Every structure is written in C-alpha cells, then in structure tokens.
Amino acid sequence: MTGPVRFTIESECSSNHARTGFVETPHGRFATPAFMPVATAAAMKGVLPEQVKAVGAEIILNNAYHLMVRPGIELLERFQGTHQFMRWDGPVLTDSGGYQAFSMSDMNAIDEDGVSFRSFVDGSKIHLGPESSMRVQNAIGADIIMAFDDCPPSPHAKHGAGSPRAKLPTPRDWEGRLREAHERTIRWLDRCVQAHRRPDEQALFGIVQGGTDLDLRAASIDGVCGFDLPGYAIGGVAVGEGPEKIKEVVEFTAPRLPANRPRYLMGVGYERDIVMAVAAGVDMFDCVLPTRNGRMASVFTSTGPLRLRHARFREDQSPIDPSCDCTACAGGFSRAYLRHCFFAKEMIGPILCSLHNLRHFQRLLLDIRTVIRDDCWSSLAGRWPVLDAAQSPFPDVEGPSGVTSQFDGSRLDSDPEGSTKS
C-alpha cells in the first residue's frame, strides 16, 4: 500500500481475529494493537509530552473542533501544526469534530452542509462541515485524520449525550435518523476526499456508522469501504449502549473491514471492551478514561478499579497496583498519600494517578501483543483478572449525565472544553 502510512501485519492469533503489526507514519511508527491517549486541545492535562512517551504511548489524539475554536487554524498553520506547537514528535491522529454534533447537541444545528455550533469560548457561531474539518485537520498536520461523519445518539442512552438538555429522537423518528446519519456519512466522506489537500502527507480514515442496526452497519461498510482509504474506523459505539450491544456491533463490523488496513474503534476504553475488540480484529483505540478518571482519583488496576477518595485508603501504604511499573507505583507513592493529595488539592495527586492510568493501558496492550505473538490468547485473563466479566468498572461512579453503569461517559463530558476528550 502506498501513501502517507503503511500497515504491516506481523502475527495473527489462531483462535480469533487478533493480530499484531505496526503502522509507519511520517512521524514514526507505532505498534498495533495500540491505545492512543487523548490530548484534546494539543495538551494532555497535567502531563508533559516526554511523560506520555515514557508510559509507552507511541501515538496520541488531538481534536479538530477544539483546536479550531482555540487557538484557531491560522495560528496552527503558522506553527506548521501541533507536532511543533505542543512539542510532540511522534504520530498524531485527529478526531474530525463530527462527534461534537452528538456530544454537544444542545449547542448546535445539523444539516446537509455540516454542523453549526456556539463557541464554548465566546458564544460566537461556528460552522464545521466536511470541507472545514479537512482544512483544520490539514492545519493540525496529524499523520492520520478522520472523515467528518454524522454520529447519531444511541436509542439505548437514558439521557442526551453529555448534557441533560440534549434531545434524543423519539422511537418513531429513530429508524429514520439512523438511516439519515448512515447515508449522510457516506456523502460527507466523498466531500472529505475531495477537500483533503495533503493526501501524500496525511492518511484519511473513513468511519462506519449504523448504530446497533446490523443491516445498516453492513450497508455502511459497503459504502465507506467503497472508498480506497488508508484505514477505516468503527464509529457510533460507546455512546450510551451497554457492553453487550458494543460487543455485538464490533464483532459484526470489525472482521468485515479490509484486512490489510488498520481498523480503529473510536472511543472505547474499558479493558474488557478493548480485549473483546482486539479479538474481533481491531488495531487502534482511544479513550479519555485514563486521564479524566485519574483527575477524579479513580484508578485502574489489573484486578479492578479503585476510588482513592474512599475512607478505606486513608492509611493504606500499598501502591496503586503492586504489579505496575509506573512513576506512582514504582516510585513508592502510597494510596494513602495520593488520597491525601486529592483532599489537600495538591496537583501531584491527579498527575500521578493520570500517569498510572496511562501506563496501565499501555501495559495491557503490551501483554495483548505478547499473547498474540505467542498464540496463547487464553493466558491473558490470568494476567489481568479485571477481564473477569463479573467485574463492574467504577460501579459507584456517576457518569456526566447521571447514569451509573459501565457506561462512564467514555466518549462524553458535560464540560464543553473537555467534551469527548481528555
């Protein structure tokens, strides 16, 4: 395959669709399956670029909508993109901004031309469509850019996405809205291909939609993969539906995407969901959970999640996870100390917990790649007890819309500045 990225498959699992490989980009290569930390506005909150690299991350994500609003396209062009602007020399992927059409739906209007927003900075009206999304992503200079898509809310969500004011379609309107989004996504993809000004330097990925309707998913696969693109993504999951629906959609969709191109599952971040998706043939993941939950004293461990604000950790001298080699755990910082830092409002608490969570997911992906190469998939669960289906991630944490469940807003946030990303 020619173009700005090259995907190589190195090994495949005999018991499922899992595979390892690497993607070569103009800013270096990254191993797959890969987990991409999220630096929404060209910054990982509280964490330096060299620290992100030190946890094992080889590629990060920026968000086009947020960077379009602030600092703006003109400044990004003067800096020749976010690699120089944020001092990150590795690969970057950009979210097109299309997801904000869903997650900030109380602030916009959607039509065939795109989405009109009210800026979260000054309230001014901003328009984002296929052409403007391509322009801002070209300005950001990301190695991988995403097509501007129409991502409808899930009928399984109990609330609007990220906001109690967001409105969901009625059951009568739902089927039509889902089909409209699928068809519009393909029309917008054609416009993105035409508007992409740096195809020799930036790889454009298409996004498969269709909600939980498998017939629509199949139609979307045919439509999106009808464009010869460097990679393809599964969108429209982790937007309110439970783990079983996510599993059904991913296991249906992933193996049907071209095998010789990277497959990217957008916004899915819990350990067992990642492992399920890798087994289905997915190569790339992103999620806000590591840093966002870290800032709330919620940490991931190989045996299950912990809420460090809980009183039971007041005198706990243990590290977050004895099996972890991150700065917090290997450095001897105790759960009691980290809890103290949160109550004392000391920045080191959120920073150390964020670094731990970032390392946690990189360690998980390292082990996933190892068991695929060794063709011993069944051994993974023994290394990671959290993968036990009986575990419930952060069962006592309310999501941003008040929903208490596995859906902990992995793609949502009620703060417009943090919407969908870290």
C-alpha positions in Angstrom: 0.0 0.0 0.0 1.4 3.4 -1.0 0.6 6.7 0.7 1.5 8.5 3.9 1.0 5.5 6.2 2.0 1.8 5.7 0.4 -1.0 7.7 2.2 -4.3 8.3 0.7 -7.3 10.0 3.4 -9.3 11.9 1.4 -12.1 13.6 -2.1 -13.4 13.9 -3.9 -15.4 16.6 -5.1 -18.9 15.6 -8.2 -18.8 17.9 -9.7 -15.4 16.9 -9.2 -12.4 14.6 -6.5 -10.7 16.8 -3.3 -9.6 15.0 -0.2 -7.6 15.8 1.7 -5.3 13.5 2.8 -1.7 13.1 1.8 1.5 11.3 4.5 3.6 9.7 3.7 7.3 9.5 5.7 10.5 8.6 6.4 10.9 12.3 7.5 7.4 13.2 5.8 4.1 13.6 3.6 2.6 16.3 2.9 -1.0 17.3 -0.6 -2.4 17.0 -2.9 -3.1 18.7 -2.4 0.5 20.0 -4.1 2.6 22.7 -3.9 6.3 21.9 -4.0 8.8 24.9 -6.1 11.8 24.2 -4.7 15.3 24.1 -7.9 17.2 23.1 -6.5 20.7 22.8 -2.9 19.8 22.0 -2.2 19.1 25.7 -2.5 16.1 28.0 -3.9 17.7 31.2 -1.1 17.8 33.8 1.2 15.5 31.9 4.3 16.5 29.8 4.9 15.0 26.3 8.0 13.2 27.5 6.0 11.6 30.3 3.4 10.4 27.8 6.2 8.9 25.8 7.7 7.3 28.9 4.5 5.4 29.8 4.8 3.7 26.4 2.4 5.7 24.2 3.6 5.9 20.6 0.6 7.9 19.1 -1.7 10.4 20.6 -5.0 12.1 19.6 -6.0 15.7 19.1 -9.5 17.1 18.5 -10.2 19.2 15.4 -13.2 21.0 16.8 -11.4 22.2 20.0 -8.3 23.3 18.1 -10.5 25.1 15.5 -12.1 27.1 18.3 -8.9 27.7 20.2 -6.1 28.6 19.2 -7.6 28.6 15.6 -6.5 27.5 12.2 -4.3 30.5 11.4 -2.1 30.0 14.4 -1.8 26.3 13.9 -0.7 27.0 10.3 2.0 29.4 11.5 3.4 26.7 13.8 3.1 24.1 11.0 0.8 22.0 13.1 0.6 20.6 16.6 3.7 18.5 16.4 5.8 21.7 16.8 3.1 23.6 18.8 2.9 21.0 21.6 6.4 19.6 21.2 5.3 16.0 20.4 7.4 14.4 17.7 5.5 11.1 17.4 2.5 10.2 15.3 -0.8 12.1 15.9 -4.4 11.2 15.0 -7.2 13.8 14.9 -10.9 13.4 15.6 -12.7 15.3 12.9 -15.0 17.2 15.2 -18.1 15.3 13.9 -18.6 13.7 17.2 -19.4 17.1 18.7 -22.5 17.1 16.6 -23.7 14.4 19.0 -22.0 15.2 22.3 -22.8 18.9 22.3 -26.2 18.6 20.6 -27.8 21.2 22.8 -25.4 23.7 21.3 -25.8 23.1 17.5 -27.9 22.6 14.4 -27.2 19.8 11.9 -28.0 19.9 8.2 -26.6 18.5 5.0 -23.9 21.2 4.9 -22.5 20.4 8.4 -22.9 21.5 12.0 -23.4 25.0 13.4 -22.0 25.4 16.9 -21.9 28.1 19.6 -18.3 28.5 20.6 -17.6 27.5 24.2 -15.1 30.3 24.4 -17.2 33.4 23.4 -20.5 32.1 22.2 -19.9 33.0 18.6 -21.4 30.9 15.9 -19.1 28.4 14.2 -19.7 26.1 11.3 -18.0 22.8 10.8 -18.5 20.6 7.8 -16.6 18.2 5.6 -14.6 20.9 4.0 -13.8 23.0 7.1 -13.0 19.8 9.0 -10.4 18.8 6.4 -9.0 22.3 6.5 -8.5 22.3 10.2 -7.1 18.8 10.2 -4.7 19.7 7.4 -3.6 22.7 9.5 -3.1 20.5 12.6 -0.8 18.3 10.5 -1.9 15.0 12.0 -0.5 11.8 10.5 -4.0 10.3 10.5 -7.1 12.4 10.0 -10.7 11.3 10.3 -13.6 11.9 7.9 -16.3 14.2 9.1 -19.2 11.9 10.0 -22.8 12.1 11.3 -22.8 10.3 14.6 -26.4 9.9 16.0 -27.1 9.4 19.7 -27.9 5.8 20.8 -31.5 4.8 21.4 -30.1 2.9 24.4 -28.9 6.0 26.2 -31.1 7.1 29.1 -30.0 10.8 28.7 -28.7 13.0 26.0 -25.0 12.8 25.3 -23.1 14.7 27.9 -25.9 17.2 28.7 -29.3 16.9 30.4 -30.6 19.4 27.7 -29.6 17.2 24.8 -32.6 15.7 23.0 -32.9 12.2 21.7 -35.1 11.2 18.7 -38.5 9.7 19.6 -38.9 5.9 18.8 -40.9 6.8 15.8 -38.2 9.0 14.4 -35.3 6.8 15.4 -35.0 4.5 12.4 -35.1 7.4 10.0 -32.5 9.3 12.0 -30.2 6.3 12.0 -30.5 5.8 8.2 -30.1 9.5 7.6 -26.8 9.5 9.5 -25.5 6.5 7.7 -26.3 7.9 4.2 -25.0 11.4 5.1 -21.8 10.0 6.5 -21.0 8.5 3.1 -21.9 11.7 1.2 -19.7 13.6 3.6 -16.9 11.1 3.1 -16.9 11.9 -0.6 -16.7 15.6 0.2 -13.8 14.9 2.6 -11.9 13.0 0.0 -12.3 15.9 -2.5 -11.4 18.6 0.1 -8.3 16.8 1.5 -5.3 18.9 0.5 -2.4 16.8 1.9 -3.2 13.2 0.9 0.5 12.5 0.4 1.3 13.5 4.0 -1.9 12.7 6.0 -3.9 9.5 5.9 -7.7 9.9 5.7 -9.7 7.2 7.5 -13.4 6.7 6.8 -15.9 6.0 9.6 -18.5 3.2 9.6 -21.8 4.2 11.2 -25.2 2.4 11.5 -25.8 2.4 15.3 -26.8 -1.1 16.6 -28.7 -1.9 13.4 -26.5 -4.6 11.8 -28.2 -4.2 8.4 -27.2 -0.5 8.4 -23.8 -1.4 9.6 -23.4 -3.8 6.6 -24.6 -1.0 4.3 -22.2 1.5 5.9 -19.3 -0.9 5.5 -20.1 -1.3 1.8 -20.4 2.5 1.3 -17.4 3.6 3.4 -15.1 0.8 2.2 -16.1 1.6 -1.4 -13.5 4.5 -1.0 -9.9 3.2 -1.2 -8.6 4.7 2.0 -5.5 4.1 4.2 -7.7 2.9 7.1 -11.2 2.5 8.5 -12.9 3.2 11.8 -15.9 1.9 13.7 -17.9 4.9 15.0 -21.1 5.3 16.8 -20.4 2.9 19.7 -19.8 3.7 23.4 -22.4 6.4 23.0 -24.9 5.0 25.6 -25.4 1.4 24.8 -24.2 -1.3 27.2 -21.3 -3.7 26.8 -23.3 -6.5 25.1 -24.5 -4.1 22.3 -21.0 -2.8 21.9 -19.8 -6.4 21.6 -22.4 -7.3 19.0 -21.7 -4.3 16.8 -17.9 -4.7 17.0 -17.8 -8.4 16.4 -20.1 -7.9 13.4 -18.2 -5.0 11.9 -14.5 -5.4 12.5 -13.9 -8.6 10.6 -15.8 -7.2 7.6 -13.4 -4.2 7.2 -10.5 -4.6 4.9 -7.9 -6.9 6.5 -4.9 -5.1 5.0 -5.8 -1.7 6.5 -5.7 -0.5 10.2 -9.1 -0.9 12.0 -9.8 1.8 14.6 -12.6 1.5 17.2 -13.4 5.1 18.3 -13.8 6.0 22.0 -13.9 2.5 23.6 -11.7 2.3 26.6 -12.6 -0.3 29.3 -10.2 -3.2 29.5 -12.6 -6.0 28.6 -14.1 -4.0 25.7 -10.6 -3.5 24.3 -9.8 -7.2 24.6 -13.1 -8.1 23.0 -12.4 -5.7 20.1 -8.8 -6.9 19.6 -10.2 -10.5 19.4 -12.6 -9.2 16.7 -9.7 -7.8 14.7 -9.4 -4.1 15.8 -6.0 -2.5 15.8 -6.4 1.0 17.3 -8.2 2.5 20.3 -8.6 5.9 22.1 -10.4 7.0 25.2 -10.4 9.8 27.7 -10.8 7.4 30.7 -7.1 7.2 31.8 -6.5 10.9 32.4 -10.1 12.0 33.1 -10.6 9.4 35.7 -7.1 10.0 37.1 -8.1 13.6 37.8 -11.0 12.3 39.8 -8.9 9.9 41.9 -10.3 6.9 40.0 -7.6 4.5 39.1 -7.4 1.2 37.1 -5.6 -1.9 38.3 -5.0 -5.3 37.0 -7.5 -6.7 39.5 -10.2 -3.9 39.2 -10.8 -0.2 39.6 -10.2 1.8 42.9 -11.7 5.0 44.1 -8.9 6.5 46.1 -11.1 9.1 47.8 -12.7 6.2 49.7 -12.0 6.2 53.5 -10.6 2.7 53.4 -7.5 4.0 51.7 -6.7 6.6 54.4 -3.9 4.6 56.0 -3.2 2.2 53.1 0.6 2.0 52.5 0.3 0.0 49.3 1.0 1.4 45.8 -2.0 1.7 43.5 -1.1 -1.6 41.8 1.8 -3.7 43.0 2.2 -5.1 39.5 2.6 -1.7 37.9 5.9 -0.1 37.0 4.6 3.5 36.6 6.1 6.6 38.3 3.5 6.4 41.0 3.7 2.7 41.8 7.4 2.1 41.3 8.2 5.4 43.0 6.7 4.2 46.2 3.7 6.7 46.4 1.1 5.1 48.6 -2.6 5.0 48.2 -2.9 6.9 51.5 -0.6 9.7 50.2 -2.4 10.0 46.9 -5.7 10.2 48.7 -4.3 12.9 50.9 -3.2 14.9 47.9 -6.7 14.9 46.5 -8.2 16.2 49.7 -5.4 18.7 50.1 -6.0 19.8 46.5 -2.3 19.2 45.6 -1.7 18.8 41.8 0.6 15.9 42.3 -2.4 13.6 43.1 -4.2 14.0 39.7 -0.8 13.9 37.9 0.4 10.7 39.4 -3.0 9.0 39.0 -3.2 10.1 35.4 0.3 8.7 34.7 -0.6 5.5 36.4 -3.8 5.1 34.3 -1.9 5.9 31.1 0.7 3.3 31.9 -2.0 0.8 32.9 -3.5 0.8 29.4 -0.1 0.6 27.7 0.8 -2.4 29.9 -2.4 -4.1 28.9 -1.7 -3.5 25.2 1.9 -4.8 25.6 0.5 -8.0 27.1 -2.2 -8.3 24.4 0.5 -8.0 21.8 2.6 -10.7 23.6 -0.2 -13.3 23.8 -1.0 -12.7 20.1 2.6 -13.2 19.1 2.9 -16.3 21.3 -0.5 -17.5 20.2 -1.6 -18.1 23.7 -4.7 -15.9 23.9 -6.3 -17.8 26.7 -3.5 -16.9 29.1 -4.4 -13.2 29.0 -7.2 -13.5 31.6 -4.8 -15.0 34.1 -2.5 -11.9 33.8 -5.5 -9.5 34.0 -8.2 -10.6 36.5 -10.0 -7.3 35.7 -11.1 -9.0 32.5 -13.5 -11.3 34.5 -17.0 -10.5 33.3 -18.2 -10.3 36.9 -16.1 -7.1 37.4 -18.1 -3.8 37.0 -15.9 -0.8 36.2 -16.4 2.0 38.7 -19.9 0.9 39.7 -20.2 3.7 42.2 -19.2 6.5 39.8 -21.9 8.5 38.2 -21.3 9.4 34.6 -21.7 13.0 33.5 -25.3 12.6 32.6 -26.1 10.9 35.9 -26.1 7.3 34.6 -24.5 4.8 36.9 -23.3 1.8 34.8 -20.4 0.5 32.8 -21.1 3.5 30.5 -19.0 6.0 32.5 -19.0 8.6 29.7 -16.1 7.1 27.9 -16.9 9.5 25.0 -18.8 12.1 26.9 -18.2 15.0 29.2 -20.5 17.7 30.4 -17.8 20.4 30.2 -17.7 21.8 26.7 -13.9 22.3 26.9 -13.5 18.6 27.8 -16.2 17.2 25.6 -15.3 13.7 24.4 -11.6 14.1 25.1 -9.1 14.3 27.9 
